[in-house]
Amino acid sequence: MLTSIKKITQKVAAAESLQAALDLVVDNVKRAMRTDVCSIYLHFPSTDNFVLMASNGLAKNFISNLSIPSRRGLIGHVASRSEPFRTNEASQHPSFYHVEGIGEEPFNAFLGVPIVHHRIVLGVLVVQHGDSRQYTDEEEALLVTLSAQLAGFIAHAEATGGGLRADVLADEQSTDINYVGVCGSGGVAIAQVAVIAPPADLKKVPDRTCDDVEAEIESFQIALQAVRRKIKIVSRTLARSLKDQEHELFEVYMRMLDDNALAGEIIARIRQGHWAQGALRHVVRQHIQAFEMMDDPYLRERATDIRDLGRRVLAELQQTHTQTRHFSDSTVLVAEEVTATMLAEVPTDKLKAIVSTQGSNNSHAAILARSMGIPTVMGAVDFPYTRMEGREIIIDGYTGSIYVNPSAELYHHYQQVIVEETNFSKELEVLKDLPAQTKDGYDLPLMVNTSLPIDVSRALDRGAEGVGLFRTEVPFMIKEHFPSEQEQVDCYRTQLQGFAPRPVTMRTLDIGGDKSLPYFPIVEDNPFLGWRGIRVTLDHPEIFLVQIRAMLKASQGLDNLQILLPMITHVSEVDEALILIEQAYRELIEEGCLVKMPPVGVMIEVPAAVYQAEHLATKVDFISVGSNDLTQYLLAVDRDNPQVADLYHALHPAVLKALQQIVDAGKAADIPVSLCGELASDPAGALLLMAMGYDTLSMNAAGLPRVKSVIRNFSLVQAQSMLQQVLLQTSSTQVEALVKENMEAAGLNRMHSQVVKLKEKS
């Protein structure tokens, strides 16, 4: 039976269309189970009916024509229960629904399993047999396995426009259709979809020999030069939005086209007698497959870059010419795989949001989007982008949601959110030079999280009082090698000088988990519990020491540097790191550098550090809490996985109690405690953190105005009273309700969260 499952699954995966896949399933299941009938019914949302879409054993003329109401018959019985059902007396069951002429009268043995995708029943897979047949547990398990495989295939087909079910978008009764991905960059936009497709399809290039090898190579070189020229133009176009360091993303593209990289391999294949297009397809496909097979998420993203380059070279080889395209004033760039070069195709003043059906928040596109402050949703695998051209949609970058066919209520709500964000930006012109001070005179310094040089001006324009977290791994990620000490000095100096005399907290290299380097791959079965953060740099002191030396050198004459150690789980790790920091400091003093020893802190982001916070606090000068990772580890929820996104609650009672325990440990040791993460950028979260006693909060620049505004319209006493009520609650729902009640009482309900979701429509 296991062999049958594998064979059927392989055939389905290779099917050219959804209908072909359904036909393969019914034919192969009937044969494998030696049953009389196998059928697949799909649910049509627009009519709320199940339609017979494939069958081997029932009357052929009923396929695509038989429609059963969703609450009737054994099909409806299976769907409503969302679980398998079997009987050898089908006609005697109360839910039995007789259809004249279908030919199922003699088949009393019935086994049906639901086809479910993300809790939604897409259809029902059914087998039927004569009276004497009783289906076994093993046979039920086979159908359950196949239905799970089929669910993904059906969902993907519909997402890419190849589905068979009625187009729900044509049903005016279906509103607030929600597709969920991963947050790539926070923000909200209502914009018109512009789908950007790759310029050529490598998969359709045939194999062919060439008669004139040198002419074929010359043709390829001309195409290559054209692509290089266009990439340079794109780089110059984005120069208005990005600093020099970000341009290294385009340098990566240029290096891939060197003769000792992709280009060299393609030319070698042409010399073997293959025509240029076929050689291009072969080499690019090999590299794509190699990268896609890698466990490292960052390296997998490189497959996107290679695929994009291959398509562009092919487009030049085919001498295709792209017509000038006009974009709406509010455009959301949508593509299967958004690349850095695609971003430049939309004028920066018109680009309001980005949606990529593939990719993660670690892709080049997501990194650039965050630097440019553009709301972005990545990994929206079910979003039917091929049918969205010209449609106006809502993009919620905070929650990773995309709304299609929004109701008037939802549309109006998000319009208000956008207006609110715009008003806050304008309000910042007055507030940016004022402290985040409560009505009863308590000051709470607000800082920003930064990654790239472009973040400096944006943060200062919004009134940041310093940098609570500079992610040093991002400059490492966009290079092809470890940056030299001087390259790091230049990078760090930009941040330190830009914010001086305000403090800048630099986190030492934090790779591993979802952040890896292309030139330093980390392959693990469970990267989030593996070799990451301080564990990597302590194992490689040569990397750690160079980075610390660069930080110290960059701080000369400014003295606003603070060093933060990530992913601490043992007190001994702090001891080892401090020894290395002291070593780097002594080396520079001996070299004649006038540097000062900066404050050193630990980042608390795993449960072990929570329970050792009291001991860690005696070793360092300050504590910083990474609330995003801490929440994910406490709740065992991958924050980048849309399938469990609804389980990630930053205001979970367990998280709040852990945060209180950490700040209490810091106060007992008389050292400052800060928090960086999404919780800090939520006004309600900021008020609770202030009440707990956190000395500073650090967030993305976009969240700063809202937090400052709510703090200036609240009192510390009110916040402390709200916190006492919250800490007594046992669920996130109760916490949310209490927070909402308190915010309403203060007249600040609209500032409760980045986006307040309306009730989801079923």
SULBEL-V998343 format. One record per backbone hydrogen bond with DSSP energy under -1.0 kcal/mol. NH is the residue of the N-H (numbers start at 1). CO is the residue of the C=O. If there is no record, write none. Layout:
{{NH,CO} {NH,CO}}
This chain:
{{5,1} {6,2} {7,3} {8,4} {9,5} {10,6} {11,7} {12,8} {13,9} {14,10} {15,12} {21,17} {22,18} {23,19} {24,20} {25,21} {26,22} {27,23} {28,24} {29,25} {30,26} {31,27} {32,28} {33,29} {35,30} {37,128} {38,56} {39,126} {40,54} {41,124} {42,51} {43,122} {44,49} {48,44} {49,44} {50,68} {51,42} {52,66} {53,40} {54,40} {56,38} {59,102} {62,59} {63,60} {64,52} {65,62} {66,62} {68,50} {70,48} {72,69} {76,72} {77,73} {78,74} {79,75} {80,76} {81,77} {82,78} {83,78} {85,112} {87,110} {90,108} {92,89} {93,90} {96,93} {102,99} {107,104} {108,106} {109,129} {110,87} {111,127} {112,85} {113,125} {115,123} {117,120} {120,117} {122,115} {123,115} {124,41} {125,113} {126,39} {127,111} {128,37} {129,109} {133,130} {140,136} {141,137} {142,138} {143,139} {144,140} {145,141} {146,142} {147,143} {148,144} {149,145} {150,146} {151,147} {152,148} {153,149} {154,150} {155,151} {156,152} {157,153} {158,154} {159,155} {160,156} {161,158} {162,157} {170,167} {174,171} {176,405} {177,404} {179,402} {181,400} {182,378} {184,376} {185,376} {189,395} {191,393} {192,330} {193,391} {194,332} {196,334} {204,201} {205,202} {210,273} {216,212} {217,213} {218,214} {219,215} {220,216} {221,217} {222,218} {223,219} {224,220} {225,221} {226,222} {227,223} {228,224} {229,225} {230,226} {231,227} {232,228} {233,229} {234,230} {235,231} {236,232} {237,233} {238,234} {241,238} {242,238} {248,245} {249,246} {250,247} {251,247} {252,248} {253,249} {254,250} {255,251} {256,252} {258,255} {261,258} {262,256} {265,261} {266,262} {267,263} {268,264} {269,265} {270,266} {271,267} {273,270} {274,269} {275,208} {279,275} {280,276} {281,277} {282,278} {283,279} {284,280} {285,281} {286,282} {287,283} {288,284} {289,285} {290,286} {291,287} {292,288} {293,289} {294,291} {300,296} {301,297} {303,300} {304,301} {306,302} {307,303} {308,304} {309,305} {310,306} {311,307} {312,308} {313,309} {314,310} {315,311} {316,312} {317,313} {318,314} {319,316} {320,315} {331,350} {332,192} {333,353} {334,194} {335,355} {343,339} {345,342} {350,347} {351,347} {352,331} {353,331} {354,375} {355,333} {356,377} {357,335} {358,336} {363,360} {367,363} {368,364} {369,365} {370,366} {371,367} {372,368} {374,369} {376,185} {377,354} {378,182} {380,356} {381,379} {383,380} {385,383} {387,384} {388,385} {390,193} {391,388} {393,191} {394,403} {395,189} {396,401} {397,187} {400,396} {401,396} {402,179} {403,394} {404,177} {411,407} {412,408} {413,409} {414,410} {415,411} {416,412} {417,413} {418,414} {419,415} {420,416} {421,417} {422,418} {423,419} {424,420} {425,421} {426,422} {427,423} {428,424} {429,426} {430,427} {431,427} {432,428} {434,431} {437,435} {438,442} {439,714} {441,438} {444,436} {447,697} {448,466} {449,699} {450,469} {455,452} {456,453} {458,454} {459,455} {460,456} {461,457} {463,460} {464,459} {465,446} {467,503} {468,448} {469,448} {470,505} {471,450} {472,470} {474,471} {477,473} {478,474} {479,476} {488,484} {489,485} {490,486} {491,487} {492,488} {493,489} {494,490} {495,491} {496,492} {497,493} {498,494} {499,495} {500,496} {502,499} {504,560} {505,467} {506,562} {507,470} {508,564} {512,515} {515,512} {520,517} {529,526} {530,527} {532,530} {533,511} {534,566} {535,532} {536,533} {537,533} {538,534} {539,535} {543,540} {544,540} {545,541} {546,542} {547,543} {548,544} {549,545} {550,546} {551,547} {552,548} {553,549} {554,550} {555,551} {556,553} {558,555} {559,555} {562,504} {563,599} {564,506} {565,601} {575,571} {576,572} {577,573} {578,574} {579,575} {580,576} {581,577} {582,578} {583,579} {584,580} {585,581} {586,582} {587,583} {588,584} {589,585} {590,586} {591,587} {592,589} {593,588} {595,593} {601,563} {602,622} {603,565} {604,624} {610,606} {611,607} {616,612} {617,613} {619,616} {621,600} {623,672} {624,602} {625,674} {626,604} {627,625} {627,676} {630,626} {631,627} {632,628} {633,629} {634,630} {635,631} {637,632} {641,638} {644,641} {647,644} {648,645} {652,649} {656,652} {657,653} {658,654} {659,655} {660,656} {661,657} {662,658} {663,659} {664,660} {665,661} {666,662} {667,663} {668,664} {669,665} {671,666} {674,623} {675,696} {676,625} {677,698} {684,752} {686,682} {687,683} {688,684} {689,685} {690,686} {691,687} {692,688} {693,689} {694,689} {695,673} {697,445} {698,675} {699,447} {703,700} {704,701} {707,703} {708,704} {709,705} {710,706} {711,707} {712,708} {714,711} {719,715} {720,716} {721,717} {722,718} {723,719} {724,720} {725,721} {726,722} {727,723} {728,725} {729,726} {735,731} {736,732} {737,733} {738,734} {739,735} {740,736} {741,737} {742,738} {743,739} {744,740} {745,741} {746,742} {747,744} {748,743} {751,748} {752,749}}
